[in-house]
Amino acid sequence: MVALVDLEDQSYTDAARVLGLPLGTVRSRLFRARRLLQHDLLAHAQDAGLLRPPMEDRAR
């Protein structure tokens, strides 16, 4: 679903039709998928030393 909308530039409506899902389901699943992807990418970047951890996670 993320690939269809964000990488292949399909509309939400087209993605819903292709996947056989209601439009609202596509929207809510995309929201959750993007949020999870953001979390995972930030964690990976921190583990790889590309980003510093947030201030509250740093030792004082």
C-alpha positions in Angstrom: 0.0 0.0 0.0 2.8 2.4 0.9 4.6 1.4 -2.3 1.4 2.1 -4.4 0.7 5.5 -3.0 4.1 6.9 -2.0 6.5 5.2 -4.5 4.2 4.6 -7.6 2.3 7.9 -7.1 -1.1 6.3 -7.1 -4.1 8.1 -5.6 -5.7 6.8 -2.5 -8.8 6.0 -4.6 -6.7 4.0 -7.1 -4.9 2.1 -4.4 -8.3 1.3 -2.8 -9.6 0.0 -6.1 -6.5 -2.1 -6.8 -6.4 -3.6 -3.3 -10.2 -4.1 -3.1 -10.4 -2.1 0.1 -12.6 0.8 1.2 -11.0 4.2 0.8 -11.1 4.9 4.6 -9.3 1.6 5.3 -6.5 2.7 2.8 -6.2 6.1 4.5 -6.0 4.7 8.0 -3.6 1.9 7.1 -1.3 4.4 5.3 -1.3 6.7 8.3 -0.3 3.8 10.6 2.2 2.4 8.2 3.9 5.7 7.7 4.1 6.3 11.4 5.7 2.9 11.9 8.1 3.4 9.1 9.2 6.8 10.5 9.8 5.2 13.9 11.8 2.3 12.4 13.9 4.6 10.2 14.7 7.0 13.0 15.7 4.0 15.2 17.9 2.7 12.4 19.5 6.1 11.8 20.3 6.4 15.6 21.7 2.9 15.7 23.9 3.7 12.7 25.2 6.9 14.3 23.5 9.1 11.7 21.3 10.9 14.3 21.8 11.6 18.0 19.2 10.3 20.4 16.6 12.7 21.6 17.6 15.0 24.5 15.6 13.0 27.0 17.4 9.8 26.1 20.9 11.2 26.5 22.9 10.8 29.6 23.2 13.9 31.7 
